[in-house]
Amino acid sequence: MKRKFLFLYLNTGAGHISAAKVLAAALKEKDPDVEIEMLNGFDKYNFFGHFMFEKGYNYATNYVHGAFPLIYDMAQHRWGQTMFVLPLRFHTTRYLRRVIREKQPTDIVSFHFALTPFVKSALRQISRKINFTVMVTDPFTLPNAWFYENDQKFFVFSEQAKHQAVEVCGVPGQNVTVVPFLMNEKYLMPLPSKDEIEAMKAKHGFTADKKIVLLVGGGEGLPGAVEIIKECVLHRAPFAVAVVCGRDRAFKDALELLRRTYPKLDLHVFGFIDYLDELIKICDCAVIKAGPATLMEVISCRKPVVIIKYIHNQELGNMRFAVDHKVGWFIRKPRDVYRKINELLVDKNFDEEMKKNFDSVHLDTDAGKVASLLLEK
């Protein structure tokens, strides 16, 4: 029987959709005949869902201080999830039921915990058997809401996540499988040679012999980047600064104005790009927030990270992973961030010390293993 997969996601950060794309490519490599369709779990008329879970996530994590911790802590309880899900249940369940009947998938994979109860409700009204798997995209510390529907099959990225599912949320152990982290293979390719690095720098407008600091925060940009750039202006930074603004056009416009105002600062501003891997490979260190996709991509390219923010509890484990392996630092104050960057770039012993630290990091990123597990169902 020909397999047809329906991948469901929401636009809350870049990690969910990037994991879905990586897994889709791995499935195609394993079985070229397999059909895969990726779909936002909220239809275009679900204004409340898009506002609450997508726009709301962006504002709560980046702009409204204290909003996300409150929402997160509420959602750690089953009643909290029920409160958020209840207003969406009828519309979203009906939409997903219609989609499932139209698409006729053999398998559904959800990449967002908010969609799980709606998919389950829709599947109860579908007579034929459909494999349903929840891909848990938070690697280490994660909301309990991932596991409230505890009779599902879950793929998680760490033993720590499995422990939370089984011991805290009561998911049967046989329902939770630890799988490799899903990462685009372009981040896993060997680092370019010196000549290739110079050519790549020239391609993106950088001076060949100048060190580069990369500021990146995922699809929504990096909150706090402007304050760090101001420190670079104040101290007449001898290195180039590259900033990836993601989808935040207002942020990009503000930085372009800053670049013209301070021409002596070697500032390079990028929007939403598909060549982040090249910027990571030519930079000497990166300043990020602790989103799982960005963090693991930078670490895989063996670049040290300064983490200036993590999302309340949800990204705490990601930050600890970098700090515990001594490949990253968690620093909040812009002045201290600048000092650490400067220290990293001028320390003559830094490269050798970091090489040992990166050698101690062991990341399983074989997406083919995950694809095989799905195809075996």
C-alpha positions as CSV (number, residue, x, y, z in Angstrom):
1,M,0.0,0.0,0.0
2,K,1.3,3.4,-0.9
3,R,2.1,5.6,2.1
4,K,0.7,9.1,2.3
5,F,1.8,11.4,5.1
6,L,0.1,14.5,6.4
7,F,2.4,16.7,8.4
8,L,0.6,19.2,10.6
9,Y,2.4,22.3,12.1
10,L,1.8,25.8,13.4
11,N,3.8,28.9,12.8
12,T,5.2,29.3,16.3
13,G,8.9,29.8,15.8
14,A,10.9,28.2,13.1
15,G,11.6,24.8,14.8
16,H,8.4,23.1,14.0
17,I,8.4,23.6,10.3
18,S,12.1,23.1,9.9
19,A,11.8,19.7,11.6
20,A,8.9,18.8,9.4
21,K,10.9,19.6,6.3
22,V,13.9,17.6,7.4
23,L,11.8,14.6,8.1
24,A,9.9,14.9,4.8
25,A,13.3,14.9,2.9
26,A,14.4,11.8,4.9
27,L,11.2,9.9,4.1
28,K,11.5,10.7,0.4
29,E,15.1,9.4,0.5
30,K,14.0,6.2,2.1
31,D,10.9,5.7,-0.2
32,P,10.7,8.0,-3.3
33,D,7.1,6.8,-3.8
34,V,5.8,8.1,-0.5
35,E,3.5,11.2,-0.6
36,I,4.0,13.9,1.9
37,E,1.9,17.0,2.4
38,M,2.6,19.7,5.0
39,L,-0.3,21.7,6.3
40,N,-0.9,24.4,8.9
41,G,-3.3,22.9,11.4
42,F,-5.4,26.0,11.5
43,D,-7.3,26.9,8.3
44,K,-7.2,30.5,7.1
45,Y,-10.6,31.3,8.7
46,N,-9.4,30.3,12.1
47,F,-8.6,33.9,13.2
48,F,-8.7,33.2,16.9
49,G,-6.3,30.2,16.6
50,H,-3.8,32.1,14.4
51,F,-4.0,35.1,16.8
52,M,-3.7,33.1,20.0
53,F,-1.2,30.5,19.1
54,E,0.9,32.1,16.3
55,K,0.8,35.9,16.7
56,G,0.2,35.5,20.4
57,Y,3.3,33.3,20.7
58,N,5.4,35.9,18.9
59,Y,4.3,38.8,21.1
60,A,4.4,36.9,24.3
61,T,7.9,35.6,23.8
62,N,9.5,38.7,22.3
63,Y,7.6,41.8,23.3
64,V,5.3,41.4,26.4
65,H,7.5,40.7,29.4
66,G,6.0,38.1,31.7
67,A,3.2,37.1,29.4
68,F,4.8,33.8,28.2
69,P,5.8,32.6,31.7
70,L,2.2,33.1,32.8
71,I,0.8,31.2,29.8
72,Y,3.4,28.5,30.1
73,D,2.8,27.9,33.8
74,M,-1.0,27.7,33.2
75,A,-0.6,25.2,30.4
76,Q,1.5,22.9,32.7
77,H,-1.9,22.0,34.2
78,R,-4.5,20.0,32.3
79,W,-7.2,22.7,33.0
80,G,-4.9,25.3,31.4
81,Q,-4.7,23.4,28.2
82,T,-8.5,22.8,28.2
83,M,-9.1,26.5,28.7
84,F,-6.9,27.4,25.6
85,V,-8.3,24.5,23.4
86,L,-12.0,24.7,24.2
87,P,-12.8,27.8,22.1
88,L,-11.1,26.2,19.1
89,R,-12.3,22.6,19.4
90,F,-15.4,22.7,17.2
91,H,-14.0,24.7,14.3
92,T,-10.5,23.1,14.2
93,T,-11.8,19.5,14.7
94,R,-14.3,20.0,11.8
95,Y,-11.6,21.4,9.6
96,L,-9.1,18.6,10.3
97,R,-11.8,16.0,9.8
98,R,-12.6,17.4,6.4
99,V,-8.9,17.6,5.5
100,I,-8.3,14.0,6.5
101,R,-11.3,12.7,4.5
102,E,-10.1,14.7,1.4
103,K,-6.4,13.8,1.6
104,Q,-6.9,10.2,2.7
105,P,-3.5,9.9,4.5
106,T,-2.2,6.7,5.9
107,D,-0.2,8.5,8.5
108,I,-0.4,11.8,10.4
109,V,2.5,13.5,12.1
110,S,1.8,16.5,14.4
111,F,4.7,18.9,15.1
112,H,2.8,21.0,17.6
113,F,1.2,20.0,20.9
114,A,-1.8,22.3,20.5
115,L,-3.0,20.2,17.5
116,T,-2.9,16.8,19.2
117,P,-6.4,17.0,20.9
118,F,-8.0,18.3,17.6
119,V,-6.5,15.5,15.6
120,K,-7.6,12.9,18.1
121,S,-11.2,14.3,18.0
122,A,-11.2,14.2,14.2
123,L,-9.8,10.7,14.0
124,R,-12.6,9.3,16.3
125,Q,-15.0,10.1,13.5
126,I,-12.9,8.5,10.8
127,S,-13.7,4.8,10.3
128,R,-10.4,3.6,8.9
129,K,-7.1,3.2,10.8
130,I,-4.6,6.1,10.4
131,N,-1.2,6.0,12.1
132,F,-0.8,9.1,14.3
133,T,2.5,10.2,15.8
134,V,3.4,13.3,17.8
135,M,6.9,14.7,17.0
136,V,8.0,16.5,20.2
137,T,10.2,19.4,18.9
138,D,11.4,20.7,22.3
139,P,14.5,18.6,23.1
140,F,15.1,18.8,26.9
141,T,12.7,20.9,28.9
142,L,9.2,21.1,27.5
143,P,5.6,21.9,28.3
144,N,3.5,19.0,29.9
145,A,0.9,19.9,27.2
146,W,2.8,17.8,24.8
147,F,1.8,14.7,26.7
148,Y,-1.8,15.2,28.0
149,E,-3.2,12.9,25.3
150,N,-1.0,10.2,26.7
151,D,-2.4,7.2,24.7
152,Q,-0.5,8.5,21.6
153,K,2.8,7.5,20.1
154,F,5.5,10.1,20.8
155,F,8.9,10.7,19.3
156,V,11.2,12.7,21.5
157,F,14.8,13.9,21.2
158,S,16.3,13.0,24.6
159,E,16.0,10.6,27.5
160,Q,15.2,13.7,29.6
161,A,12.1,14.4,27.5
162,K,11.1,10.7,27.8
163,H,11.5,10.8,31.5
164,Q,9.1,13.8,31.7
165,A,6.6,12.0,29.5
166,V,6.6,8.8,31.5
167,E,7.3,9.8,35.1
168,V,5.6,13.2,35.2
169,C,2.8,12.9,32.6
170,G,2.0,9.2,32.9
171,V,2.6,8.2,29.3
172,P,3.2,4.4,29.0
173,G,6.9,3.9,28.3
174,Q,6.2,1.9,25.1
175,N,4.5,4.9,23.6
176,V,7.7,7.1,23.8
177,T,10.6,6.6,21.5
178,V,13.9,8.6,21.7
179,V,14.9,9.6,18.1
180,P,17.8,11.6,16.6
181,F,17.4,15.4,16.5
182,L,16.0,16.6,13.1
183,M,18.4,19.0,11.4
184,N,18.9,20.1,7.9
185,E,21.9,18.2,6.4
186,K,23.5,21.3,5.1
187,Y,24.5,22.2,8.7
188,L,26.1,18.8,9.0
189,M,28.4,19.1,6.0
190,P,32.2,19.5,6.7
191,L,33.3,23.0,7.4
192,P,34.6,24.8,4.3
193,S,38.4,25.3,3.7
194,K,40.0,28.6,4.3
195,D,39.7,29.5,0.6
196,E,36.1,28.5,0.6
197,I,35.4,30.6,3.7
198,E,37.0,33.7,2.0
199,A,34.9,33.1,-1.1
200,M,31.8,32.8,1.0
201,K,32.6,36.0,2.9
202,A,33.0,37.9,-0.3
203,K,29.7,36.5,-1.6
204,H,27.9,38.0,1.3
205,G,29.8,41.3,1.4
206,F,32.3,40.7,4.2
207,T,36.0,41.5,4.3
208,A,38.1,38.3,4.1
209,D,40.4,38.9,7.0
210,K,37.9,40.4,9.4
211,K,36.2,38.4,12.2
212,I,32.4,38.1,12.2
213,V,29.9,38.0,15.0
214,L,26.5,36.7,14.0
215,L,23.3,37.8,15.8
216,V,20.4,35.5,15.0
217,G,17.2,34.5,16.8
218,G,15.2,32.3,14.4
219,G,12.2,33.3,12.3
220,E,11.2,36.2,14.4
221,G,14.6,37.9,14.9
222,L,16.6,38.4,18.1
223,P,15.1,40.5,20.9
224,G,17.9,42.6,22.5
225,A,20.0,42.8,19.3
226,V,19.8,46.6,19.1
227,E,21.3,47.1,22.6
228,I,24.2,44.8,21.7
229,I,24.8,46.7,18.5
230,K,24.9,49.9,20.4
231,E,27.6,48.4,22.6
232,C,29.5,47.6,19.4
233,V,29.2,51.2,18.3
234,L,30.2,52.6,21.7
235,H,33.4,50.4,21.8
236,R,34.2,50.8,18.0
237,A,34.0,47.1,17.5
238,P,36.9,45.8,15.3
239,F,34.8,42.9,14.0
240,A,32.0,42.8,11.6
241,V,28.4,42.3,12.9
242,A,25.9,40.3,10.9
243,V,22.2,40.4,12.0
244,V,19.5,38.1,10.8
245,C,16.1,39.8,11.3
246,G,13.9,37.0,10.1
247,R,10.3,38.0,9.3
248,D,10.5,41.2,11.4
249,R,10.6,43.9,8.6
250,A,10.3,46.8,11.1
251,F,13.4,45.5,12.9
252,K,15.3,45.2,9.7
253,D,14.3,48.7,8.6
254,A,15.5,50.0,12.0
255,L,18.8,48.3,11.7
256,E,19.3,49.6,8.1
257,L,18.8,53.1,9.5
258,L,21.3,52.4,12.3
259,R,23.8,51.1,9.7
260,R,23.6,54.4,7.8
261,T,23.8,56.4,10.9
262,Y,27.0,54.7,12.1
263,P,28.9,53.9,8.9
264,K,32.1,53.1,10.8
265,L,30.4,50.0,12.3
266,D,30.8,47.1,9.9
267,L,27.1,46.1,10.1
268,H,25.4,43.7,7.7
269,V,21.6,43.3,7.9
270,F,19.7,40.3,6.6
271,G,16.0,39.5,6.4
272,F,14.4,36.1,6.2
273,I,17.0,34.0,4.4
274,D,17.6,30.4,3.3
275,Y,21.4,30.5,3.6
276,L,21.8,30.8,7.3
277,D,24.1,27.9,7.2
278,E,26.6,29.9,5.2
279,L,26.5,32.8,7.7
280,I,27.0,30.4,10.6
281,K,30.0,28.8,8.8
282,I,31.8,32.1,8.1
283,C,31.1,33.6,11.6
284,D,33.5,33.3,14.5
285,C,30.8,33.2,17.2
286,A,27.1,33.6,17.3
287,V,24.7,35.5,19.7
288,I,21.4,33.8,19.9
289,K,18.3,33.0,21.9
290,A,18.1,29.4,22.9
291,G,15.7,28.1,20.3
292,P,16.5,24.4,19.7
293,A,16.9,24.6,15.9
294,T,19.2,27.6,15.9
295,L,21.2,26.4,18.9
296,M,21.8,22.9,17.4
297,E,22.6,24.3,14.0
298,V,25.3,26.7,15.4
299,I,26.8,23.9,17.6
300,S,26.9,21.5,14.7
301,C,28.9,24.0,12.8
302,R,31.3,24.1,15.9
303,K,30.7,27.8,16.6
304,P,30.7,29.1,20.2
305,V,27.4,30.7,21.2
306,V,26.5,33.5,23.6
307,I,22.8,33.0,24.6
308,I,21.1,36.2,25.7
309,K,17.6,34.8,26.1
310,Y,15.7,31.6,26.6
311,I,11.9,31.1,26.7
312,H,10.7,30.5,30.2
313,N,11.4,26.8,31.1
314,Q,10.7,25.6,27.6
315,E,14.2,26.5,26.3
316,L,16.0,26.3,29.7
317,G,17.3,22.8,28.8
318,N,18.7,24.0,25.5
319,M,20.6,26.8,27.3
320,R,22.0,24.3,29.9
321,F,23.0,21.9,27.1
322,A,25.3,24.5,25.6
323,V,26.7,25.8,28.9
324,D,27.2,22.3,30.4
325,H,29.2,21.3,27.3
326,K,31.2,24.5,27.6
327,V,30.4,25.6,24.0
328,G,28.2,28.4,25.1
329,W,27.5,31.1,27.7
330,F,24.3,32.6,29.1
331,I,24.7,36.3,29.5
332,R,21.8,38.8,29.7
333,K,23.4,42.3,29.9
334,P,24.5,43.8,26.5
335,R,27.7,45.3,28.0
336,D,28.7,41.8,29.3
337,V,27.8,40.2,26.0
338,Y,30.1,42.6,24.2
339,R,32.9,41.8,26.6
340,K,32.5,38.1,26.1
341,I,32.5,38.4,22.3
342,N,35.7,40.5,22.5
343,E,37.3,38.0,24.8
344,L,36.4,35.1,22.5
345,L,37.8,36.8,19.4
346,V,41.1,37.9,20.9
347,D,42.0,34.9,23.0
348,K,44.8,33.1,21.3
349,N,44.1,29.8,23.1
350,F,40.4,29.9,22.4
351,D,40.3,27.8,19.2
352,E,42.2,24.9,20.7
353,E,40.2,24.9,23.9
354,M,36.9,25.1,22.0
355,K,37.9,22.2,19.7
356,K,38.2,19.9,22.8
357,N,34.8,21.1,24.0
358,F,33.1,20.6,20.7
359,D,34.6,17.1,20.4
360,S,32.8,16.2,23.6
361,V,29.4,17.1,22.1
362,H,27.7,14.0,20.6
363,L,24.6,14.8,18.6
364,D,22.7,12.0,16.8
365,T,21.2,13.8,13.8
366,D,20.4,10.8,11.5
367,A,16.9,11.7,10.2
368,G,16.9,8.5,8.3
369,K,16.4,6.6,11.5
370,V,13.3,8.6,12.2
371,A,12.0,8.0,8.7
372,S,12.5,4.3,9.1
373,L,10.6,4.1,12.3
374,L,7.6,5.8,10.7
375,L,7.7,3.6,7.6
376,E,7.8,0.5,9.8
377,K,4.4,1.3,11.3
